[in-house]
Amino acid sequence: MSTVSEPVSLSAPTGADAGLTPKQLADKYGLSVSGARPGLFAYTKQLWARRHFIWAFATARLVAQYTDAKLGQLWQVVTPLLNCGVFYLVFGVILANKQGFPGHTYISWLCIGVFVFQFTQNAVQSGTRAISDNLGLIRALHFPRASLPIAFTVIQLQQLLISMVVLVVTVLAGGIKPGKTWLLIIPALLLQTLFNTGISLIFARIGSKTSDISQLIPFVMRAWMFLSGVMFSIQDKIQTWPHYIQTIMALNPASVYMDLLRHAFAPIIYNKHQAVHQTIPPHQWAYGIGWAIGMFVIGYVFFWKAEEEYGRG
């Protein structure tokens, strides 16, 4: 038996296909470009079909994240608590930011801010590396690439939900009793998750093209944290500043979601200097909804536009 393969003919098509261009031939036989970007609605449909993969991937990565650590999954709770302890010592005790808060509520106010901000911070940092750190998976399998940054946002949400147990204990230990406003925790977290997903998609695309962005992100996030009032009331610091700056600071999405969660957990500490129950201004929910929907749509479309470029080069 001969082992020599016959040469493949590269001549122009004959017969009924004679004279057709490559594009016409592809259309005639239903062929499409391998790896071509599907339409936005078709892409969304494909992504929805992979929802179980996204959840399973996120859960597996979360479990594997602390496999080598002796404390294992406890680090998901210990890490934010250690951050709260350091921030409380520096900003609450040394810089006396806890003065003016009713009772012992500053620690609860602080922990809520730390947990909420870290949710966004971790989503941005993990999203930035979602594509570049998973090139092997991307090149080996065909699936909507948005699955990866979304999965990493799900990982951060799972971590937050686990940490919420400790956060609830901290709030209760601060003398704050559960109330009807606790029902607002769910919609506030859903809005923040939607916002985090959008911003994660944006940085996933940027990070896939510019690896240096991952070195810059920690500095950006640190500056954002100090400008968002995580450890102190930012509104008290800018009362004498120009009105337009106060408006910009009020629109800061990190501050918006911290305010929503702080009010939901404990309206009595929503306003620093008043130990009375407050009703959060309606525009805060409008800001939260606007940021969530706007950032998700922008991030989703921005990421989808470069779908066929991920994993190449």
C-alpha positions as CSV (number, residue, x, y, z in Angstrom):
1,M,0.0,0.0,0.0
2,S,1.4,3.4,-0.9
3,T,2.0,5.9,1.9
4,V,2.3,8.9,-0.3
5,S,-0.7,11.2,-0.1
6,E,-2.1,12.6,-3.3
7,P,-1.6,16.3,-3.7
8,V,-4.5,18.6,-2.9
9,S,-5.8,20.5,-6.0
10,L,-5.8,24.2,-5.5
11,S,-7.2,25.0,-8.9
12,A,-10.3,27.1,-9.5
13,P,-13.7,25.4,-9.0
14,T,-15.3,23.8,-12.0
15,G,-18.8,22.7,-13.0
16,A,-21.7,24.5,-11.2
17,D,-19.2,26.3,-8.9
18,A,-17.2,27.7,-11.8
19,G,-16.6,31.5,-11.5
20,L,-17.7,31.8,-7.9
21,T,-15.6,33.8,-5.5
22,P,-14.4,32.2,-2.2
23,K,-17.1,34.3,-0.3
24,Q,-19.8,33.1,-2.7
25,L,-18.7,29.5,-2.3
26,A,-18.7,29.9,1.5
27,D,-22.2,31.3,1.4
28,K,-23.4,28.6,-0.9
29,Y,-22.2,25.8,1.3
30,G,-23.0,27.4,4.7
31,L,-19.3,27.9,5.7
32,S,-18.2,30.5,8.1
33,V,-14.9,31.8,9.3
34,S,-13.5,29.8,12.2
35,G,-13.5,31.8,15.4
36,A,-15.5,34.6,13.9
37,R,-17.4,36.9,16.3
38,P,-21.1,36.0,16.4
39,G,-23.8,38.7,16.6
40,L,-24.5,40.2,20.0
41,F,-27.8,38.3,20.5
42,A,-26.3,35.0,19.3
43,Y,-23.3,35.6,21.6
44,T,-25.6,36.2,24.5
45,K,-27.5,33.0,23.8
46,Q,-24.2,31.1,23.7
47,L,-23.1,32.6,26.9
48,W,-26.4,31.7,28.6
49,A,-26.0,28.1,27.5
50,R,-22.7,28.1,29.3
51,R,-24.1,29.3,32.6
52,H,-23.5,26.0,34.3
53,F,-19.9,25.9,33.1
54,I,-19.4,29.4,34.5
55,W,-20.7,28.5,37.9
56,A,-18.8,25.2,38.0
57,F,-15.6,26.8,36.8
58,A,-15.9,29.6,39.5
59,T,-16.6,27.1,42.2
60,A,-13.7,24.8,41.3
61,R,-11.3,27.8,41.2
62,L,-12.5,29.1,44.5
63,V,-12.0,25.7,46.2
64,A,-8.5,25.3,44.6
65,Q,-7.5,28.8,45.5
66,Y,-6.7,27.9,49.1
67,T,-5.9,24.2,48.7
68,D,-2.2,24.6,49.7
69,A,-3.0,26.9,52.7
70,K,-3.3,25.2,56.1
71,L,-6.3,27.3,57.1
72,G,-7.9,26.6,53.7
73,Q,-11.1,28.4,53.0
74,L,-10.9,30.3,56.3
75,W,-8.6,32.8,54.6
76,Q,-11.7,34.0,52.7
77,V,-12.9,35.3,56.0
78,V,-9.6,36.0,57.8
79,T,-8.2,38.3,55.1
80,P,-11.0,41.0,55.2
81,L,-11.1,40.8,59.0
82,L,-7.4,41.5,59.2
83,N,-7.8,44.4,56.9
84,C,-10.6,45.7,59.1
85,G,-8.4,45.3,62.2
86,V,-5.6,47.3,60.6
87,F,-7.9,50.0,59.3
88,Y,-9.7,50.3,62.7
89,L,-6.4,50.7,64.5
90,V,-5.0,53.4,62.1
91,F,-8.2,55.3,61.1
92,G,-10.5,54.6,64.0
93,V,-8.1,54.8,67.0
94,I,-5.0,56.7,66.0
95,L,-6.7,59.2,63.7
96,A,-9.9,59.1,65.8
97,N,-12.4,58.7,63.0
98,K,-14.6,56.6,65.3
99,Q,-15.5,59.7,67.3
100,G,-19.0,60.9,66.5
101,F,-20.3,57.5,65.7
102,P,-23.1,56.3,68.1
103,G,-22.1,53.6,70.5
104,H,-19.6,51.1,69.0
105,T,-21.0,51.3,65.5
106,Y,-17.8,52.5,63.8
107,I,-16.4,49.1,63.6
108,S,-19.5,47.8,61.8
109,W,-19.6,50.9,59.5
110,L,-15.9,50.2,58.7
111,C,-16.3,46.5,58.1
112,I,-19.2,47.0,55.7
113,G,-17.1,49.5,53.7
114,V,-14.1,47.2,53.6
115,F,-16.1,44.1,52.6
116,V,-18.1,46.0,49.9
117,F,-15.0,47.7,48.4
118,Q,-12.9,44.6,48.3
119,F,-15.7,42.9,46.3
120,T,-15.2,45.5,43.6
121,Q,-11.4,45.6,44.0
122,N,-11.0,41.9,43.7
123,A,-13.4,41.7,40.7
124,V,-11.3,44.3,38.8
125,Q,-7.9,42.7,39.7
126,S,-9.1,39.2,38.7
127,G,-10.9,40.4,35.6
128,T,-7.7,42.1,34.4
129,R,-5.9,38.7,34.3
130,A,-8.9,36.6,33.2
131,I,-7.8,36.3,29.6
132,S,-4.0,36.5,29.9
133,D,-3.8,33.8,32.6
134,N,-6.1,31.4,30.8
135,L,-4.7,31.4,27.3
136,G,-4.3,27.6,27.3
137,L,-8.0,27.1,28.0
138,I,-9.0,29.7,25.4
139,R,-6.8,28.1,22.7
140,A,-7.9,24.6,23.5
141,L,-11.7,25.0,23.7
142,H,-14.3,27.0,21.9
143,F,-16.6,29.0,24.2
144,P,-17.7,32.6,24.7
145,R,-14.7,34.3,26.1
146,A,-16.8,36.5,28.4
147,S,-17.4,33.4,30.4
148,L,-14.0,33.9,32.0
149,P,-14.3,37.4,33.5
150,I,-17.9,36.7,34.5
151,A,-16.7,33.5,36.2
152,F,-14.1,35.4,38.1
153,T,-16.7,37.9,39.2
154,V,-18.8,35.0,40.4
155,I,-15.8,33.8,42.5
156,Q,-15.6,37.2,44.2
157,L,-19.3,37.1,44.9
158,Q,-19.0,33.6,46.4
159,Q,-16.2,34.8,48.6
160,L,-18.3,37.8,49.7
161,L,-21.3,35.7,50.6
162,I,-19.1,33.4,52.7
163,S,-17.6,36.5,54.4
164,M,-21.1,37.9,55.0
165,V,-21.6,35.5,57.8
166,V,-18.7,37.1,59.7
167,L,-19.9,40.6,58.7
168,V,-23.4,39.9,60.1
169,V,-21.8,38.7,63.4
170,T,-19.7,41.9,63.5
171,V,-22.8,44.1,62.9
172,L,-24.8,42.3,65.6
173,A,-21.8,42.6,68.0
174,G,-21.8,46.3,67.4
175,G,-25.2,46.6,69.0
176,I,-27.2,46.9,65.7
177,K,-30.4,44.9,65.5
178,P,-31.8,43.4,62.3
179,G,-34.6,45.4,60.7
180,K,-36.7,45.6,57.6
181,T,-33.9,47.4,55.8
182,W,-31.9,44.1,55.8
183,L,-34.1,43.0,52.9
184,L,-32.4,45.7,50.9
185,I,-29.1,43.9,51.2
186,I,-30.0,41.5,48.3
187,P,-30.9,44.1,45.6
188,A,-27.9,46.2,46.7
189,L,-25.5,43.2,46.2
190,L,-27.2,42.3,42.9
191,L,-26.6,45.8,41.6
192,Q,-23.0,45.8,42.7
193,T,-22.4,42.4,41.1
194,L,-23.8,43.7,37.8
195,F,-21.5,46.7,38.1
196,N,-18.5,44.6,38.9
197,T,-19.2,42.2,36.0
198,G,-19.2,45.2,33.6
199,I,-16.0,46.7,34.9
200,S,-14.4,43.2,35.0
201,L,-15.2,42.7,31.3
202,I,-13.7,46.1,30.4
203,F,-10.4,45.4,32.2
204,A,-10.3,41.8,30.9
205,R,-10.1,43.1,27.3
206,I,-7.6,45.8,28.2
207,G,-5.5,43.3,30.2
208,S,-5.5,40.8,27.3
209,K,-3.8,43.4,25.1
210,T,-1.6,45.3,27.7
211,S,-0.2,43.0,30.4
212,D,1.4,46.1,32.1
213,I,-2.1,47.2,33.2
214,S,-2.0,44.5,36.0
215,Q,1.0,46.4,37.6
216,L,-0.9,49.7,37.6
217,I,-4.2,48.4,38.9
218,P,-3.2,48.1,42.6
219,F,-2.2,51.7,42.7
220,V,-5.4,52.8,41.0
221,M,-7.5,50.7,43.4
222,R,-5.7,52.1,46.4
223,A,-6.4,55.6,45.3
224,W,-10.0,54.8,44.6
225,M,-10.3,53.3,48.1
226,F,-9.1,56.4,49.9
227,L,-11.4,58.6,47.7
228,S,-14.4,56.5,48.4
229,G,-14.8,56.8,52.2
230,V,-14.1,53.2,53.1
231,M,-12.4,54.2,56.4
232,F,-13.8,57.6,57.0
233,S,-16.8,59.7,56.0
234,I,-15.7,61.4,52.7
235,Q,-18.7,63.7,52.9
236,D,-17.4,65.3,56.1
237,K,-14.0,66.0,54.4
238,I,-15.3,67.8,51.3
239,Q,-18.1,70.0,52.8
240,T,-16.3,73.2,52.0
241,W,-15.1,72.0,48.5
242,P,-16.7,73.4,45.3
243,H,-20.2,72.0,44.6
244,Y,-19.2,70.3,41.4
245,I,-16.5,68.3,43.2
246,Q,-19.0,67.2,45.8
247,T,-21.3,66.1,43.0
248,I,-18.6,64.0,41.4
249,M,-17.7,62.4,44.7
250,A,-21.3,61.6,45.3
251,L,-21.5,59.8,42.0
252,N,-18.5,57.6,42.8
253,P,-19.9,54.1,42.3
254,A,-17.9,52.6,45.2
255,S,-19.3,55.2,47.6
256,V,-22.8,54.6,46.2
257,Y,-22.8,50.8,46.8
258,M,-21.2,51.3,50.2
259,D,-23.9,53.7,51.2
260,L,-26.6,51.3,50.0
261,L,-25.2,48.4,52.0
262,R,-24.4,50.5,55.1
263,H,-27.9,51.8,55.2
264,A,-29.4,48.4,54.5
265,F,-27.4,46.8,57.4
266,A,-27.7,49.7,59.8
267,P,-29.6,52.9,59.0
268,I,-28.7,54.2,62.5
269,I,-25.1,54.6,61.4
270,Y,-25.8,55.8,57.9
271,N,-25.4,59.4,59.0
272,K,-22.3,59.7,61.1
273,H,-23.4,62.4,63.6
274,Q,-27.0,61.3,64.1
275,A,-28.0,58.3,66.1
276,V,-31.4,58.1,64.6
277,H,-32.8,56.0,61.8
278,Q,-32.4,57.6,58.4
279,T,-34.0,57.1,55.0
280,I,-31.5,56.9,52.3
281,P,-32.0,59.5,49.6
282,P,-33.9,58.0,46.6
283,H,-31.2,59.2,44.2
284,Q,-28.7,56.8,45.8
285,W,-30.8,53.9,44.4
286,A,-31.0,55.7,41.1
287,Y,-27.3,56.1,41.0
288,G,-26.8,52.4,41.9
289,I,-29.2,51.2,39.2
290,G,-27.7,53.5,36.7
291,W,-24.1,52.5,37.4
292,A,-25.0,48.8,37.4
293,I,-26.9,48.7,34.1
294,G,-24.7,51.3,32.3
295,M,-21.4,49.6,33.3
296,F,-22.7,46.1,32.5
297,V,-23.9,47.1,29.0
298,I,-20.8,49.1,28.2
299,G,-18.5,46.4,29.5
300,Y,-20.4,43.6,27.8
301,V,-20.4,45.3,24.3
302,F,-16.8,46.5,24.7
303,F,-15.6,42.9,25.5
304,W,-17.7,41.3,22.8
305,K,-16.3,43.6,20.1
306,A,-12.9,41.9,20.5
307,E,-14.2,38.4,20.9
308,E,-12.3,36.9,17.9
309,E,-9.0,38.5,19.0
310,Y,-8.6,36.7,22.4
311,G,-6.0,34.0,22.5
312,R,-4.4,35.0,19.3
313,G,-1.0,36.4,18.6
